């Protein structure tokens, strides 16, 4: 495993394959080198090992534009070479040559990047591909997979499944068993190659993130009927079992039918999971086999879950995930802006930038539906960067158009807030957009602040020193402690909307809102009430001298063109 060692010690080496004279590839090389990749740019070569001295890079990025036929040939040669099987292969394309894309996919390309692409998203996808490969190589060393995957009988397989089931009894995790059946007669000699097939399958999720089995290794068994069974212990997401099943299908279909027809074999996959489909190894084994039979009868996706309701849910979830991954590249996200006004005068003081997804087929997708999914898959990080940059750029555009400056607030996700490079990212965005720091407001929740208090204070202090405005969102739903508030360098508290909706009729909500306003005043903090919808709510907050309000009474979130109507131009 010389390649594994090289990959583990050099995680950001990259071979960019294309015409070295093409200006856009030269520019791409410079962008990648600026973020830490060691890039070798060269034309396609039929003998890549001569260039790399049998220590391949961590990732190969092949351009289809200049010579599609040679690019596809190189992709196929790399995919078939054992020395390169731990290396992700990505293809750059402009979306116009569908035939080349299909041939590249058949040749073994794992991901496709369409021009033009956002630099932040490109880095995210490349790093993700490398990280997934590293994880696979670490979790599935050759000495282990050769014995586990190459010849485990069903008795030994079911014993391991039983141990896996016992291990997850007191957790929210589950165990998934996949039955993999082929249409070919005979064994195909497939068992000895499953270790390599699994490695490639795990690495070919089209940038869909790592599978959720953090502890146990995937392992195989072979039934008397030739069906192979795969177990994924410690599963947190059922859709990851489907993702692995589809990836296995893609890899196994490259094996030609030994009958001499030259056609690809048909591969059907059935999935069963604990505890819904059974609490014992034999139950899961039989349920997965039944699902594989149903998949063969269906003749469409060739992958089925044993439970029909689960099958529908997983399919819908995977479809939404894949759409979400395309949304940023295809510019389907838009920002809406909800104004915040001074409680006494109703003068505009700022906006909150709110993300919306305009799906080409589903229409406007609710943030409540896709934000948790983005957080779960890790896509919230590049999406969050896009929101931050777009909101800052819009605010600066309004200022440049002559409108009076106001603050633009942006919500940070927990995943963003924990990033070491967050402050650097914010600083870069402010510099690139030209927005002064005092016109950016970052909103964080109470639970995010309490994750690591000392680290939180350091992060907030960096923003405060830079001049960025800081507020705690959804205040009152978490710790709401005067002692910890005194230690955080923040500027404002936002009263959660749940305490505002019944503030004029519910004495408890009124008391909580009053306490928060008084607490904020004692600490010299601004207090913002969100979710204000009625004049009576506004009157109550005016009596309490709440500083700012936000809600449908003033305006729902609106596109930038409508938000602009709330802005004033300074008097000449």
N, C-alpha and C positions, 0 to 999 in steps of 0.2 A: 504493500500500500504506500509506495513512495509518493504518489500523488496526494494521498490523504495528509501526509506529514507536511508537504509543501503548502497545501491549502490552509492547514491549521496555523502555520507560522506566517503566511503571507496572505491575509484575508482580503486585501483590496488591490490585487494585481489584476489587470484587465487587458485582453487582447481586442483591439478595435480593428475589425477587418473591413477594408474598403479602399477606395482610391485615395492615396495620401495627398493627391493634388486637389481633392474636392474641398473647397473652402469650408463648407458646413461641417465636414468631419474634422478638419483641423480645429475649428472653433469648439466642437464637441469635446475633442481631446483636451483642450485647454480648460474647459468647464469641469471636466472630470478630474483633471489634475489639481484644480483649485480646491476641490473638496476632499482631496487625499488619495485618489486612485493613482496607482503606478500604471500608466497607459503605454502600450506598444501599438502604434498604428502602422499597419502594413497591408499590402494587397493580398487577396486570397492566395494560398499556396497549397498544392496537393500534399505536401509533406510538412505538416505543422510541427512534428517532433524535431525536425532539423532546426527550426527556429527556436523552440523552447527547450531543447536539450532534455526531453523527457521529464520535465517538471512543469506541467501545464499551469496556466494562470488560474485565478479563482473564478473567472467568468469570461465568456466569449460573447462579443457584441458584433454581429455580422450585418453589414449593409447590403440590402437586396437591390439597391438602386443601380449601381454601375454595371454589374454582371450577374443577373439573377441565377443563371444556370450554374456558374462556378460557385456562387455563394451557397446554393442548395447542395451541390456536390460536396463542398467542404463540410457543411453541416452533417450530411450523412456519414462522411468518413470519420468525423469526430465522435458522432453518436455510436458508431460501431466499434470504436477503439477502446479496449478495456482501460487503457491508461488515461482516457479522458472522461470516463463515465461519471466521475464526481464533479464534473465541471458544467454549470448551467450554460445553455446556449440560448441567446436572445437574438431576435432578428429586428433590424430597423427597416421600416418600409413606409411608403406614402399612401398605401391603401388602394392603389390602382391596378396592380397586377395580382388578381385573385388566384390565378393559376400558380404563380410562384409562391404565394402564401400557403396554398394547399400542399404543394410539393415540399416546402420547408417543414411544414407540420408533420408530414409523413416521414421526412428524413430525420426527425428527432428534435426539432426546435421546440423549446419548452415555453417560451413567452415571445410576444410580439409587441413592439413599441412603434406606434404610428406617429409620423411627423404631422404638425409640430407638437412638441411635448414640453411640459413645464419642467424647468430644471429641478425644482424641489421634488416633483413626483418622480422624475427619472432617477435621482439619487436614492429615493425611498425604495423604488422597485429593484434597482441593482443591489442595494444593500440587503434587501429582503431575500433576493435569490441566493446571495452568498450565505446569509445566516441560515437559511433553510438547509443548504447543502452541508454546512459545517455541523449542524445539529444531527443530520442523518449520519454523517461519517463518524461522529462521536458516539451516537447511540447504537449504531449497527456495525461494529468492527467485523472485519472479514472472518476472524477466527471464530466469532460467535455465530454469525449468520450462516456460515457454511454448515454447521452442525444442526442448528435449530431449523433453518428453512429448507435444508436439503433433503431431510428424510425423517421427519417426526411422524410416527404412526398416530392413529386416532386416539389410542389409549393414553399415550403420553401427552397428546394435545389437550385432551379433555381434562387431564389432571392439572395441567397448567391453567386452563380456563377456570377450573374450580378454585384454584388458589387466587386467581385474579378476582373472582366474584367475592371471595371471602374478604379480600383486601379493601373492597369499595363499599362494604355493607354499611358502614357508619359515616358515609360521605355522600355528597351530592353527585359523585361521578358514577358512570355506568361502564359496563363492558359490552363491546360490540363484536359479533362474530359475522364474518363475511364468507359466503359460499361462492366459489369461483368455478363455473362449469364451462367447458368449451364444446363446440360442435364437431370437433375432429375426432376421428376414430383413433383409439390407442392413446398412449401416454404423452406423446409429443416430446418426450424427454424434458418436460417442462420443470420438474422439481429442482434439478440442479441449478437452473437459471433463475429461480424465483428470488434469490437474494439480490441479484443484480437488477431484476425487474422491479423489486420493491424499492431499491434505492432510487432508481430513475422515476418511479411513480411518485414517491414522496417529494421529489424535487421538481415535479412538473404540474404544480397546482395553478399555473397561470397567475402567479403573484397573489394567491389567495391566502397567504399567511401560513404559519406553521400549524400542523395538526395538533390537537389537544390531547396528547398522551404523554404528560411530562415525566412519568415515573417508569411505566412498564414498557418493555420492548414489544414490537409487533412480532408475532410468531405464527407459523404455519403448521398444518397437518394435512394428511392426504387420506381420503376415504377409499373404501374398496371399489367404489364405482368410478374412480378417477377424478372425482370432485376434490378440489383443494379448499381447505378452510383456513381462514386467517382470523386471528384474534387481536383486537385493539383494546388493551386494558386502560383503565384510568381515563375514560372519555368524558370530556365536559360538554362537547357539542356533537349532537347526532349527525349534523350535516357534514362533519369531518369524515365520518365513516363513508358517506356517499361520495365525498370528494376523492377519497383514496380508491373507492371502487371504480369510479370513472377513470381515474388515472391508470389503474391496473388494466382496465379494458383497453385504453389507448396503447399501452405498451405491449400487451399480449396480442393485440390484433396485428402487430407488425410481424408476428411469426406466421409464416406461410403454412397452409394446410399440407401435411406430408403426403396426401393422396396423389399429388402431382398436378392438381388443378392450377396451382399458383395463386389461388385466392387466399385472402386473409381469413383466419378462423373466426368464427362467431363466438363471442364471450358474453356470458350472462352472469350477473352477480346478484345474490340475494343477501339481505342484511337483517339480522336480528339483534336485539339489544336487551340488556337487563335494566330494570326488573320487568318491563312491560311485556316482553315476549318469553320470559322464563327466568327462573332463579337458579337453574342448574345447567351444567355444561351440555348434557344430552338434550335438554329442552331447546337451548339456543342453537345447537348443532342442527337439530331437526327443523326448527323454525327457519333458519337460514337456508337450508336445502329446499324447503317448500317455497320460500320467496324466490330462490333462483329458478325454480320450475315455473313460477308465475311470470317471472321476467322473460323466460324463453317463450312462453305462450303469448305474452303481450306484444313482443316483436317491435317495440318502439325504442324506449330508452335502454332496454336490456339491463336495467338495475331496478330492483324493487325491495322495499322494506316489507317485513312480514305483516306489520300492522298497516292497514290502508290509510288510517288517519295520520299516522306517522309519515307514511310515504308522501301524502299530499303536503304535509307541513314542511318536510325537508325539501321537497321540490320547490315550494314557494320561497322558502328561506334562501336556498342556493341561488334561485333566479334573482332574488332581490340583492344578494351579495354580489353577484356578477355584474348586475346593472350598476350597483353602487361603485364598483371598481372602475367602470367605464365613465361614470358621471363626471369625474374631475377632468379626465382627459378630453371628454367631449363637450366640456363647458356647459353642463346641464345645471350646475349650481348657480343660484342668484342670491343676492343679499337684499333683504327688505330692511327698512329703517323705521323704528318706532320712536317718536319724539318724547323727550323729557322736558318738563316745564317747571318754572318756579311756581310754588303752590300759591303764593299770594297774588302775583301779577299775571300768571300764565304765560310769561315770556319764555321763549325757547332757550334752553340751556345746553341741550345735547341730544344725541340719538343713541339708541342701542342697535347694533347691527345684528340681524337675525337671519340665519341660514335657511334657505328654501331649496328644494330639489324639484325642478321642472322636468319630470320624466317624459320622454317622447311618446310613450304609450299610456302610462298610468296617470298622467297629469301631475298635479302638485302633490307630492308625497309628504305626509306629515312628518315633522321633525321627531315627534315621539316614536315614530316607527323606524327611522333610519339613523338617528344619532346614537342610540344604544348599539346598533349593529356596527356603526363606524368605530365606536369605542372598543367593541369586542374584537374586531378584526385588525385594529391598529391603524385603520385608514383615517382616524380622527386627527392624526398628527399632520399629514400633508393637507388634509381638508382645513384644519385649523390654521395652518400657515397661509393658505389661500384666503381665508376669511379675514385674517389680520391684515394682510397686504391690501386686499380689495377695499376694506373699510377705511384704512388709512389713506389710500390713494383717492377714494371718493371724498373724504373730508378735506384733503388738500385741494382737490379740484374745486370744491365749493369756495374755499378761501381765495383761490386764484381767480375765481369768477367775480370776486368782490363782495361776497357775503360775509357778515360778521362771524368771526370764528366761534365754534362751539366744540364741546368734547364729543368724541366718538367712543362708545363703550363696546368692548369685545369680550365675550365669554371665553375663558380658558377651560379646557377639559382637564380632568385629573391626569390623563396621559401626557398632555402638554406640560402641565405644571411640574411634573416630576423629571422632565428632561433637563439634563445638565446644561445644555446649550440654549435654553429658553431665552435668557436675557440677551445673549448674543443675537438670536433670531430677531427679537423685538428691536434691538438696536439697528440691525441691518435693514429691517423693514422701514423704520423711521428715516434712516438715511436715504434709502432708495426712493422713498415717496416724498421726502422733503417736509414731512409733517413734524411740527414741534412737539416734543414729548408731553407738554402740558395739555395738549388737545387729544391725547389718547387715554382712555380709561380701561383698565383691565379688571374684569369681574371674576372673582373666585368664590367658591362655596365654603361654608364652615368645615365640612368634612375634609376638604382638600387641605385646609390649613392645619388640621390636627394630625395629618399623616406622619409628619416628622417635624416637630415644632421648631427645633433649632435650625434645621435646613430651610424651613419655611420662612423664618425670620430673615435668614441670609438672603434668600431669593427676593423677598419683598423689599428689603433694604436696598438691594441693587436697583430695583425699579424706582424706588422712592428717591434715591440719590440722583437718578437720571432725569427726574422730573415727571415721571408717569403717574397719573392719578389712579388710586387703588380703591376698590370697593368690595365688600362682602355681599354676595348675592344670596337670596333665599334666607336672609337672617331670621332667626327665631325657630327654625326647624331642626337645629342641631344643638350645639353646646351652649351658645348664647351666654357666655360667662364674662363678667366684667373683668375678672383677673386676667384672662388670656387676651382680651381685647386690648388691654393696656400695653401688652407686650408687642403687639403687631403694628408696624408702621403703615396704617391704612388711613384713608381719607373719608370714607362714607360707608353707611350701612343701608342695604336695601331690604325693606320689610317684605317678607314673602306674601304673595298674593292671597294665600289661604287665610291670612289674618285680616285681609282688607275686605273680602267679599261680604262678610256679615258683621262688619265693624260697627254698624249702627243698630244692630238688633241682638248681637250676641255679646253679653257682658265679658265673657272670657277673652274673646278676640279683641274687644275694645281695651281691656286691661293689658293684654300682651303688647298691642300696638303702642299704647301709652307708655309702657315701661321701656320699650325699645327707643322711642323718641327721647324720653328723659335720659336714658343711658347714653345715647349718642350725644346729646347736648352736654352732659357732664364730662364727656371725653373730647369735646370740641370737634365732633364728627358731624358731617352732613348726613341727613336721613332722607331716604328716597322710598316712597310707597309705590309699589308696582301693582297692577291689576285694578286701578281705580276706574270704575265704570259709571258711577252715578254722581249727581250733584250733591246728594246728601253725604256720600263718602268724602267728597272733596271738602265740604263744609266742616265735617268732623276733624279732618286732618289740618285744616286751616286754624281751627281753634287750638289744636295741639302744637301749632307752629312747626309742622313737618316741612322740611325745606323744599323737596321736589316731589313731583308725582309723575307717574307713567301709566298709561292704560287706554282703553277704548273710549273713555270719556273725551280724551284729547284726540286720539287717532289710533287705528289699528296699525300694525306694521305695513308699510307701503313701499313701492319701488322708489328708486332714487329720484326720478323725475317728479313724483308727487311729494316726496320728503322735502324737496327743494323749496316748495311753496311755503313752508313754515319758517324759512330763514329770512333774516332782515339784512338790508344793506345799510351800513353806517351813513349817518347824515353827512352830506358834503360840507 
